[in-house]
């Protein structure tokens, strides 16, 4: 608490006083939810045609398999999103360079 004041008002009974307090609340700067950190992918490698073609082929194969799976069974939107996210992340890790903890790692 930074500041506390008591005030008498006409509408408050004589044995009660209005208390006004000024508080300072510091929130945590970085909240963690227990999930892993985001991965940042280096998209400048898509300028190379061989890497771009390899990415397109791998991407289309993964998403075709995912679409076939989603057509067969009825699932929730959350499950669909998790499948799409996992497919895209796995393709990116397989084809691209990615940044992890400030260092550049190479995956092929």
N, C-alpha and C positions, 0 to 999 in steps of 0.2 A: 504494500500500500504506500502510495506517495503522499497523500494528503487526506485528512479526515476532519470534517467540520460537523458541529451540531448546530441545528437551527430551531428556534422556537417559531411556531406558526400559530395563527389564530384558530385554525381548524384542528389542531392537535391538542389532546387533553393535557392538563398541566403536568401529569407525571410521566409523559412520553415526550421524547425529543426526536426530531427528524435528523437522521445521520446521513451525510453525503460523503462518500468516499471516492477518491480517485485512485484507480489501480493501474499498475503496469504489468502486462502479461507478455512474457517472452515465449514465443513458440519455437519449437525445434526447427532449425533451418532445413535439414535434410530428413525427410520422412522416408522410411523404408517399409516396404510391404512384405519383405521376405522373398521377393522375386529376384531373379538374376538381372544383371545390368543389361541395357540395350546394346546390341551389336551394331556397329557402324560399318557399312560396306563401301568400298572404294569403287564408285560407279564410273570413274574415268577409264577403267579398263574396257568398258563397252565400246570405246572408240576403235579398238582393234577388231577387225571383221571376224577373225577366227575365234576369238573369245566370245564375241556377240553371237555368232552362229551356234557355238557350243552351248551357250547359255539358253538360247531359244529352243534348241532341240531338247535339252534336259528339262527345261521349264514346261514345255508342251507335254512331254511324257509324264511328268509328275502330276500335272493338273488333269490330264486325261484320265489317269488312274483314279484321281480324287473325284472327278465328276461321275465316273462309273460307279464308284462306291456310294456317292450321295444319291444317285438315281435308284439304286437298289433298296436302300433303307431310308425311312423317314427319320430325320434327326433334328435336333434343336439348332438354333442359330449359333449358340455358343460352341457346340461341337463342330459345326461347319467352319466357324472362324478359326478354331484351334487347328483344324486340318489344313486350312489354307495357309495359316501362319507357319506351321511346321514344314509344309511343302516348300514354301518360298524360302524359308531360312535354310533348309537343307540344300536347296539348289544353289543358293548364294554361297554357302560354305564350300560346296563342292567345286564351284567354277571360279569364284572370284578371290581376290585378296580381300582381307577384311582387317579392320583395326580392332585391337583388343588390348585393353589396359595401356593405351598409349603407344604400343609397339605394333609394327606392321607384320602380319603373319601371312605366309603363302600356303594356300591349299590348292591342290590340283587333283 
